[in-house]
Amino acid sequence: MLPKSNRITLPSDFYKIKKFGKRISNTFFSVSFIKDSSIDTPLFSVIVSKIIAKKSTQRNKLKRITKGIIIRNKNKLPTGVKCLVFPKFVILNSKNIEIESELLKLFKQI
C-alpha cells in the first residue's frame, strides 16, 4: 500500500490530471501526469478499469504489482509530480524485472 503522503486522494486532482495532464505510454503502462511545484514528494494513484481486467482479483493483482514497484523505487521517482498510473493486462503474463524497467523508463520521461 502506498503511504498516505504519496497518494492522490482529492477528486479534483483526478479530474485535473485526466483533463489537463500529459499522457505517455508503453506496452505495460500508460501514465497521465501533471507537474505541481507546490508539492515536495511525488503523488500517485493506480487505476485499473473493468475493461482491462474483468475479475477483481486480477485488478487487485495489477494494482499490487504496480504499487510495489513504486514503493521500491521511491528515491528514483521525479519530485513535484502528480501521476495516474494505468497498468495494462499484459503485466499478468510478464516478469517483474521487465515490468519494473518499463515503468522506470516512463518515469524518466517525465
Buried (B, 14 or more C-beta within 10 A) or exposed (E): EBEEEBEBEEEEBBEBBEEEBEEBEEEBBBBBBBEBEEEEEBBBBBBBEEEBBEEEEBBEBBBEBBBBBBEEEEEEBEEEBBBBBBBBBBBEEBEEEEBBEBBBEBBEEB
